[in-house]
Amino acid sequence: MRGTRHNIDRREYLSSSARLYAARGEELPQSKLTDADVAKIRRLHDRKQRLVAKLNKRCSVEALAQMFGVHRRTIEKALSQESWAHVRAA
């Protein structure tokens, strides 16, 4: 079926000369970010993800239990204030 104004077929769309170049990123007039902004955002997010992973590994319930020489359930109870409820985090 030959494409209509609102319904063009895939081959016609892909072969259209208009598809050779499409503005993107900061080339678009409505863009709020620059390419440099996006690169920085990605770097910061990646750094945060690495830090979170490192902290999660060091501060996991299992790691804390091993660090303090107690069972992991003891740590879970202390964290949920099921026990030691009178103590506030410093």
ROTI-507842 format. One record per residue (C-alpha): x, y negated, z; residue number from 1; chain. Coordinates in nm, 3 decimals. Example, Ala and Ser with C-alpha at 12.3 -4.5 7.8 and 13.67 -1.06 7.14 Angstrom:
ROTI-507842
<site east="1.230" north="0.450" up="0.780" resi="1" chain="A"/>
<site east="1.367" north="0.106" up="0.714" resi="2" chain="A"/>
//
This chain:
ROTI-507842
<site east="0.000" north="0.000" up="0.000" resi="1" chain="A"/>
<site east="0.138" north="-0.334" up="-0.101" resi="2" chain="A"/>
<site east="0.167" north="-0.577" up="0.187" resi="3" chain="A"/>
<site east="-0.083" north="-0.853" up="0.240" resi="4" chain="A"/>
<site east="-0.018" north="-1.188" up="0.402" resi="5" chain="A"/>
<site east="-0.043" north="-1.040" up="0.751" resi="6" chain="A"/>
<site east="0.043" north="-0.680" up="0.672" resi="7" chain="A"/>
<site east="0.363" north="-0.619" up="0.478" resi="8" chain="A"/>
<site east="0.508" north="-0.275" up="0.442" resi="9" chain="A"/>
<site east="0.838" north="-0.181" up="0.606" resi="10" chain="A"/>
<site east="1.047" north="-0.166" up="0.286" resi="11" chain="A"/>
<site east="0.930" north="-0.508" up="0.180" resi="12" chain="A"/>
<site east="1.006" north="-0.651" up="0.526" resi="13" chain="A"/>
<site east="1.354" north="-0.501" up="0.537" resi="14" chain="A"/>
<site east="1.441" north="-0.612" up="0.184" resi="15" chain="A"/>
<site east="1.315" north="-0.967" up="0.231" resi="16" chain="A"/>
<site east="1.581" north="-1.231" up="0.176" resi="17" chain="A"/>
<site east="1.451" north="-1.407" up="0.487" resi="18" chain="A"/>
<site east="1.590" north="-1.120" up="0.699" resi="19" chain="A"/>
<site east="1.951" north="-1.194" up="0.600" resi="20" chain="A"/>
<site east="1.986" north="-1.445" up="0.881" resi="21" chain="A"/>
<site east="1.777" north="-1.504" up="1.189" resi="22" chain="A"/>
<site east="1.864" north="-1.767" up="1.446" resi="23" chain="A"/>
<site east="1.918" north="-1.631" up="1.793" resi="24" chain="A"/>
<site east="2.051" north="-1.734" up="2.130" resi="25" chain="A"/>
<site east="2.151" north="-2.098" up="2.165" resi="26" chain="A"/>
<site east="2.082" north="-2.155" up="1.794" resi="27" chain="A"/>
<site east="1.711" north="-2.155" up="1.877" resi="28" chain="A"/>
<site east="1.574" north="-2.499" up="1.968" resi="29" chain="A"/>
<site east="1.374" north="-2.366" up="2.264" resi="30" chain="A"/>
<site east="1.677" north="-2.197" up="2.419" resi="31" chain="A"/>
<site east="1.747" north="-2.295" up="2.781" resi="32" chain="A"/>
<site east="2.076" north="-2.106" up="2.807" resi="33" chain="A"/>
<site east="2.402" north="-2.118" up="2.616" resi="34" chain="A"/>
<site east="2.604" north="-1.816" up="2.511" resi="35" chain="A"/>
<site east="2.854" north="-1.908" up="2.785" resi="36" chain="A"/>
<site east="2.572" north="-1.919" up="3.043" resi="37" chain="A"/>
<site east="2.459" north="-1.569" up="2.949" resi="38" chain="A"/>
<site east="2.815" north="-1.435" up="2.961" resi="39" chain="A"/>
<site east="2.859" north="-1.587" up="3.309" resi="40" chain="A"/>
<site east="2.523" north="-1.448" up="3.428" resi="41" chain="A"/>
<site east="2.623" north="-1.102" up="3.310" resi="42" chain="A"/>
<site east="2.965" north="-1.124" up="3.476" resi="43" chain="A"/>
<site east="2.815" north="-1.240" up="3.806" resi="44" chain="A"/>
<site east="2.547" north="-0.971" up="3.797" resi="45" chain="A"/>
<site east="2.803" north="-0.699" up="3.719" resi="46" chain="A"/>
<site east="3.021" north="-0.823" up="4.006" resi="47" chain="A"/>
<site east="2.719" north="-0.816" up="4.239" resi="48" chain="A"/>
<site east="2.631" north="-0.463" up="4.127" resi="49" chain="A"/>
<site east="2.986" north="-0.344" up="4.197" resi="50" chain="A"/>
<site east="2.984" north="-0.510" up="4.542" resi="51" chain="A"/>
<site east="2.645" north="-0.362" up="4.627" resi="52" chain="A"/>
<site east="2.764" north="-0.017" up="4.523" resi="53" chain="A"/>
<site east="3.078" north="-0.057" up="4.732" resi="54" chain="A"/>
<site east="2.881" north="-0.180" up="5.034" resi="55" chain="A"/>
<site east="2.621" north="0.094" up="4.995" resi="56" chain="A"/>
<site east="2.897" north="0.351" up="4.995" resi="57" chain="A"/>
<site east="3.068" north="0.200" up="5.303" resi="58" chain="A"/>
<site east="2.747" north="0.122" up="5.492" resi="59" chain="A"/>
<site east="2.535" north="0.424" up="5.408" resi="60" chain="A"/>
<site east="2.367" north="0.604" up="5.695" resi="61" chain="A"/>
<site east="2.602" north="0.897" up="5.645" resi="62" chain="A"/>
<site east="2.912" north="0.673" up="5.643" resi="63" chain="A"/>
<site east="2.798" north="0.489" up="5.957" resi="64" chain="A"/>
<site east="2.722" north="0.817" up="6.134" resi="65" chain="A"/>
<site east="3.067" north="0.947" up="6.052" resi="66" chain="A"/>
<site east="3.227" north="0.616" up="6.155" resi="67" chain="A"/>
<site east="3.057" north="0.623" up="6.497" resi="68" chain="A"/>
<site east="3.075" north="1.000" up="6.544" resi="69" chain="A"/>
<site east="2.700" north="1.054" up="6.574" resi="70" chain="A"/>
<site east="2.430" north="1.234" up="6.379" resi="71" chain="A"/>
<site east="2.277" north="1.046" up="6.085" resi="72" chain="A"/>
<site east="1.934" north="1.059" up="6.254" resi="73" chain="A"/>
<site east="2.079" north="0.859" up="6.545" resi="74" chain="A"/>
<site east="2.180" north="0.586" up="6.300" resi="75" chain="A"/>
<site east="1.839" north="0.598" up="6.129" resi="76" chain="A"/>
<site east="1.661" north="0.556" up="6.464" resi="77" chain="A"/>
<site east="1.885" north="0.266" up="6.562" resi="78" chain="A"/>
<site east="1.828" north="0.093" up="6.225" resi="79" chain="A"/>
<site east="1.449" north="0.136" up="6.237" resi="80" chain="A"/>
<site east="1.444" north="0.026" up="6.604" resi="81" chain="A"/>
<site east="1.291" north="0.357" up="6.699" resi="82" chain="A"/>
<site east="1.567" north="0.353" up="6.958" resi="83" chain="A"/>
<site east="1.778" north="0.061" up="7.080" resi="84" chain="A"/>
<site east="1.483" north="-0.173" up="7.004" resi="85" chain="A"/>
<site east="1.603" north="-0.424" up="7.262" resi="86" chain="A"/>
<site east="1.925" north="-0.493" up="7.067" resi="87" chain="A"/>
<site east="1.915" north="-0.763" up="6.797" resi="88" chain="A"/>
<site east="2.158" north="-0.774" up="6.505" resi="89" chain="A"/>
<site east="2.445" north="-1.010" up="6.570" resi="90" chain="A"/>
//
